[in-house]
Amino acid sequence: MTRRLNYFFTLAMLVAASAVARAQGSAPPPTASQIQAAENLLVVMDAKRLIESTIESSIQTQIQQRPEMAQVEDIMRSFMSKYMSYESLKPDMVAMYAAAFTEQELRDIATFYATPLGRVVLTKLPQMSAKGAALGQQRVQEHLPELLEAVQARMQQFMSDSTKSKAPKPGPTTPAKPKPTKKPA
């Protein structure tokens, strides 16, 4: 369940990052056939089922971890249906895929995913993404004190520098004017 959710969101993030990178390269807007190829890819990937099962698993996990959440299950379902359903995500997902890949790439990916090996990849990628995310999380946890120490040191330095820059700065020094002396009359 969480693996599927991690996989789906990891995939979405990668596609989004790719789309942003491509957009920065001033790529032309996707063509109608490119959009159709992206829609077909989502069908081949069985994205609707994946999203629906991810939502269901996510809700069930929340309830298992926090049984009091069962009282608001209907609210969670309504919220997820409104914002995370396949129907609500599909236009954005199609746009992301169409921006990230050429029409031919979309067709080739769909062709691959339709093969027996492609189906295996689709079933194993969520597990691999989850394991990768867990590994990353474990590494961060193992070395979190080091990170926190470095961040704290930098923030202290920043605050010290900031305080120094706010201290009143001495103005330009001018030599004192001599007092007029009385001339004997």
C-alpha positions, 0 to 999 in steps of 0.5 A: 500500500504505502509502497504503491503510494510512494511509487506513484508519487515518486513517479509523478515527481520525476515526471514533473521534474522532467516536465519542468526541465523540458519547459525551461528548454522552451519546448513547444506545447504538446500536440493532440497526438502526443496528448493521446499517446500520454492518455494511452500510456496511463491506460496501459499502466493501469493508472486508474486502478493503481491510484484507486488501490493506493487511495484505499490502502492509504485510508486503511493504513491511516485507520490501522495506525490511528483507529480514531480516524475511522470516525472520519473515514467518510471525510477522508474518502470524500477528500481523496475522491475530490483531489486524488482520484484518477479523474481529478489527476488525469488531466495533470498527469497527461500534461506531465507525461506529454511535456516530459516525453515525445509522442514516439517515446510515449508510444514506445513506453506503452509498447514496453509496458504492454509486454510481459517484462513491462508488466513485471516492471510495473509490478516491481517498480513500486516495491523498488521505489518504496525500498529506495525511499526507505533506504534514503530515510534510513540513511538520513535518520542514521546521520541526522545529528550530523545534519542538524549540527551543520544546519544549527552552526550555519544558522548561528553564523547567519544570525551572528552576521545578521546582528553585526550588520544591524549594529550602528555603523560609525559615521565618517570621521571628520577632524574636530574643528579647532576652537576659535581663539581670541586674538589680543586686541 
